[in-house]
Each structure stands twice: as C-alpha cells, then as structure tokens.
C-alpha cells in the first residue's frame, strides 16, 4: 500500500503513528515536527506535513491539565528575590495556583531540584539568575516543563523565553543624573562580571561618561557581587584615593547601602560630601538614611509577566527576549558636589584611565 493509501472507513482512526510510518520517521520526531520543534530538519518536517495532509490526520485538541503549581527557582534569596516573589504571586493566586520557591546555588542543589521536579507536576518553572548546564537543560526538556528565565546569567538558549530590564539604559540614566548635578569624578561598583545585567549597567555608565566628554578611569571602577560587603570594601578603597569620587553609582541597592557605610566610616555626609545612586528600588531603598536615589527595575512586573506566560500556556511560543523599562527615582542621596570638592576636582583637571579592570575585560 503506497503512502497515503488508507481505506476510507479508517480515515477517522488515523493516528500519529500512521503519520510517522508514512513519513518514515519515529513517532517522537513526527510529534516534534507537528509542534514546530526547532531541532527537526526542514526536509523531515516537510515529509511529516505531507503525510499528515495525505492521510487526513487532524491532531487531537488537548486541554492541558493544570497542576496548580509554579516553581520559582533562585540562585539565592535576597531583598531582590522578595520583589520577584511578590510579582509572581499575584497572577498565580488569581489563577488558583501555588508558588513553590526553591534555591539552587550549585550543581548538587540543581540536581536535587530536578529530581523532585521529575516526580511531581508543575505548570512551569521561572528561573531567576540560575545558570543551567546543557545536561540540566536537556533534563528539563525531557520532562516537557515550560520554562521562563528572568535576567539570565549568560546568553539564554534560543528555545527559552527570557525577561529582563533595560539595564544599559538604566546605567546611562543613573550616570547622566550625576553628571547633570555637576559631578565629574563618578565611581561605579559593578555586579558579578559574568552576569549580562552587570555588564550592561557598566556599559551604560561608560557610555554616559563618554557622551559627556568625561574620561573613564579604571580606579573608579570596582568589581562587586551585588552584596553589601563587596561594596563596603570597594567604596572604602575609592574614598581613600588621592582624588576620591564625589559620587558613586552602585549596581544594586544593597551595594549602595555598603557605600553608605563606607562614607560613614570616612566621616562623609550623604549627599553633602558624596552622592550615591543605586539600582533596583527594593523596599529598603526608601528606608535608608537619607532615602536612596535609585533606578527602579520593574522586578514585580517582570515576575508577573513570567507567571502569566506560564499560566496561559504561551512559554513555547514566547521564544524571545523581552526587556521592561527602568526609570529613575530621585530621593535625597544625590545633590550637586560640595563646592570644596568641586574646586579640587576642577583644579586637578581630567586624567585618562584605561577603562575596565582585568576582571571585566574577558
């Protein structure tokens, strides 16, 4: 019997296995081809589609049975994570869905989490700053679990939708705010160098200085890790320079609080002696003394979009990068440089540095 030669009485009983046999492929390959899988060759997809048309096969309409659970997985918990949980919780609760919050900071924890995922049901996974090895990514794919990534560590796989913020524009806005106030010696404390968001914020800082004709000095760029302690140490070193900065842009609000403490230890007043800008606008930013000027990152909105994407079953078709806008929230931690500092800065004149530190050259 040739391809497509199926008795008329049995047309309504055509199965995917019949299509696979007619196209001379396996059933899983036929299934991937019909679902638009990117790992199926064009010629194979064409054979499967032709076989489906010849046989009159109509894929069954399946209502995906909801599990009522979304997995929210972090590298670590922090004030930043609290905003993500709050954002994901609202659409989840509205849909009668629970959130399961996990941390997976190393390979062993990720393996344990995937083992638990294999033995349970979920409507999808929101990965937050969690880098998966190719092996772990393959395990997720085998489990057919929809995944959305928030602020990926590296370049996300093309098959995974990712949601982030306009970090580069945010870095420009933060730095331009300080430049417009009259600052020229502006330091920055980055996040972890391997993170895309860290590099983008640093690039924005550099772009704003270059646009204003201000030299980028390596002594005013410190590598941080988004934590308080790293910023305290980095800001302390900057403030002991022969020509210390009059302003510091920290890549997170938590790091900005580390700068506050470094300023206190050096008997400096914020913003009289040192202006400080953070990034994120977590709740503690408005409680700082003085309240912190910062770039608001729409963390809750990012998480809500990720949750809705999973709940609506759109993760597979949502294979793109989405960036939500950041905006400047001006509070009391920034002001024009004090006149004595401004005069010393003017007398010193510009000095050219070599840009990035070695950690950020790679």
HELIX and SHEET records of a PDB file:
HELIX    1   1 UNK A    8  UNK A   13  5                                   6    
HELIX    2   2 UNK A   16  UNK A   23  1                                   8    
HELIX    3   3 UNK A   27  UNK A   34  1                                   8    
HELIX    4   4 UNK A   42  UNK A   55  1                                  14    
HELIX    5   5 UNK A   79  UNK A   94  1                                  16    
HELIX    6   6 UNK A  107  UNK A  118  1                                  12    
HELIX    7   7 UNK A  134  UNK A  142  1                                   9    
HELIX    8   8 UNK A  167  UNK A  180  1                                  14    
HELIX    9   9 UNK A  196  UNK A  211  1                                  16    
HELIX   10  10 UNK A  218  UNK A  220  5                                   3    
HELIX   11  11 UNK A  228  UNK A  239  1                                  12    
HELIX   12  12 UNK A  253  UNK A  265  1                                  13    
HELIX   13  13 UNK A  283  UNK A  286  5                                   4    
HELIX   14  14 UNK A  299  UNK A  311  1                                  13    
HELIX   15  15 UNK A  339  UNK A  348  1                                  10    
HELIX   16  16 UNK A  358  UNK A  360  5                                   3    
SHEET    1   A 6 UNK A  98  UNK A 103  0                                        
SHEET    2   A 6 UNK A  69  UNK A  74  1                                        
SHEET    3   A 6 UNK A 125  UNK A 128  1                                        
SHEET    4   A 6 UNK A 147  UNK A 150  1                                        
SHEET    5   A 6 UNK A 161  UNK A 165  1                                        
SHEET    6   A 6 UNK A 321  UNK A 324  1                                        
SHEET    1   B 6 UNK A 221  UNK A 222  0                                        
SHEET    2   B 6 UNK A 186  UNK A 189  1                                        
SHEET    3   B 6 UNK A 247  UNK A 250  1                                        
SHEET    4   B 6 UNK A 275  UNK A 280  1                                        
SHEET    5   B 6 UNK A 293  UNK A 296  1                                        
SHEET    6   B 6 UNK A 327  UNK A 329 -1                                        
END                                                                             
